[in-house]
Amino acid sequence: MINYTVQHVLILRLLMSYEFDSQTTLQNLLFLATSETPGRHQLGFYDFIRRRSGAFSSAVHSILEELKREKLISRPGLSLSNKGREVYYSLAPSLLPFSDFGERCNDIAARCGDKVVLVNRAILLNLMFRRAKIGQRIKL
């Protein structure tokens, strides 16, 4: 059993709300939300590295691996298992004090319409992402 942080719960919420085709799409969405948040935020992720396919965060990656190990995410894709939904519903109230960051994630996903995969294109327009070289840490 792992200790769930609000970042774990945020990722569960995003997986509950949207269908992501890959970890890259989820990480790109979290990068865009973090980059559009003024100042530091407790839910933000600040360890992004630029890759060819988008932004990569070792913190997000390790959270996803923990969720998979606990069988909260089904293996074929990035969708919540029944156990994952139960855990999310029991922990969701912990996100209330941080609703502004979750809303920012929702706004970005809404801008991309029904296809969350368009986040992968939107990241290419982000100035902070474009300034970083491949393999370099993105300064937020």
C-alpha positions, 0 to 999 in steps of 0.5 A, a space after each residue: 500500500 502506498 501513501 497517496 499524495 494530492 498529486 496521485 489523486 490529481 492524476 487519478 482524476 485526469 485518468 477518470 475524466 479523459 482518455 489518454 493514449 499514452 503517458 506522453 499525452 498526460 505528461 504534456 497536459 500536466 506540463 502545460 498546466 504547470 507552465 500556465 500557473 503563475 508562481 509555484 503551486 503545490 500540485 504542479 510538477 517542476 522536473 520536466 525534461 524536453 524530449 522529442 515527443 514532448 515533456 517528461 517528468 520523472 515524478 509523474 512517471 514514478 506516480 504512474 508506475 506506483 498506480 500500475 503496481 497497485 493495479 489502479 491503472 489497467 495495463 493495456 492503456 491509461 484507464 482506471 481499473 475498478 479499484 482505481 475508481 474506488 480509490 479516486 472516489 474515496 480520496 477526491 475530496 482532498 483535491 478541493 483546496 487545490 481546485 484551481 490547478 485541476 480547473 487549469 488542466 480541464 481548461 487546457 483539455 477543453 481547448 483541445 476539444 474531444 481529442 486530448 491527443 491535440 495536447 501533443 501539438 499544443 506543447 509545441 507552441 509553448 515558448 518555455 518548451 521550445 526554448 529548451 533543447 532536447 534532453 535539457 531541463 525545462 525552466 518553469 
